[in-house]
Amino acid sequence: MELDKVDRQILAMLQQDATLSLNELAEAVNLTTTPCWKRLKKLEESGVLTKRVALLDADKLGLAFIAFVMVKTSDHSHEWYQRFVSSVESYPEVMEFYRMAGEYDYMMKVLVKDMKHFDQFYKKLVNGVDGLNNVTSTFAMESLKYTTELPLS
């Protein structure tokens, strides 16, 4: 889908505050509500706008321990891949999950309360999935930048 300047403005505003009303959005991009609503529907139907969510403060909820877990496997079969992905997707501690190029095959960002809870997650991961050759973790000391806003320029 080709986005014009108005679409990008709407998306940028929603990334900053998804609670904006249709009237507020329309006014900000110099449209009436009906054309603005049609643009929103088109963005949703095309899959560009996937959902509107509330962002929570992990620290205030006691979830300040961030681990990056890298995984190597020797089993690259489609069946193993499906089992592994399904298993990892079921872990609520996994915030992000990627198949990688390079030294490791997979990487996940894990968010938990503390080292004790990470150890519980780690044991669940390595005991729950056969075929993991190497699981290596690194831990974030300080978050220097975090954003959910995509660069639309």
Residue pairs with C-beta under 8 A, 6 or more apart in sequence:
1 42
1 43
1 46
1 48
3 11
3 48
3 152
6 29
6 31
6 39
7 39
7 43
7 48
8 152
8 153
9 28
9 29
10 25
10 29
10 36
10 39
10 40
10 43
11 43
11 48
11 49
11 150
11 152
12 149
12 152
13 20
13 25
13 28
13 29
14 20
14 25
14 49
14 52
15 148
15 149
15 150
15 152
16 149
18 52
18 53
18 54
20 28
22 33
22 36
22 37
22 40
23 33
25 36
25 40
26 32
26 33
26 35
26 36
26 37
29 36
31 39
40 49
43 49
55 148
58 64
58 111
62 113
63 111
63 112
63 113
64 113
64 114
65 111
65 112
65 113
65 114
65 115
65 117
65 118
65 139
66 109
66 110
66 111
66 139
66 140
66 143
67 109
67 110
67 111
67 112
67 118
67 137
67 138
67 139
67 140
68 107
68 108
68 109
68 110
68 137
68 138
68 139
68 140
69 107
69 108
69 110
69 122
69 125
69 135
69 136
69 137
70 100
70 103
70 104
70 106
70 107
70 134
70 135
70 136
70 137
70 138
71 104
71 105
71 106
71 107
71 108
71 132
71 134
71 135
71 136
72 103
72 104
72 105
72 132
72 133
72 134
72 135
73 80
73 84
73 105
73 106
73 131
73 132
73 133
74 131
74 133
75 131
76 105
80 131
83 129
84 106
84 129
84 131
85 97
87 128
87 129
88 94
88 97
88 106
88 108
88 125
88 129
89 97
91 121
91 124
91 125
93 110
93 111
93 112
93 117
93 121
94 108
94 109
94 110
95 108
95 109
95 110
95 111
96 108
96 109
97 106
97 107
97 108
97 109
98 106
98 107
98 108
99 105
99 106
100 106
100 107
104 134
104 136
110 118
110 121
112 118
112 121
118 137
118 139
122 135
122 137
125 132
125 135
126 132
126 135
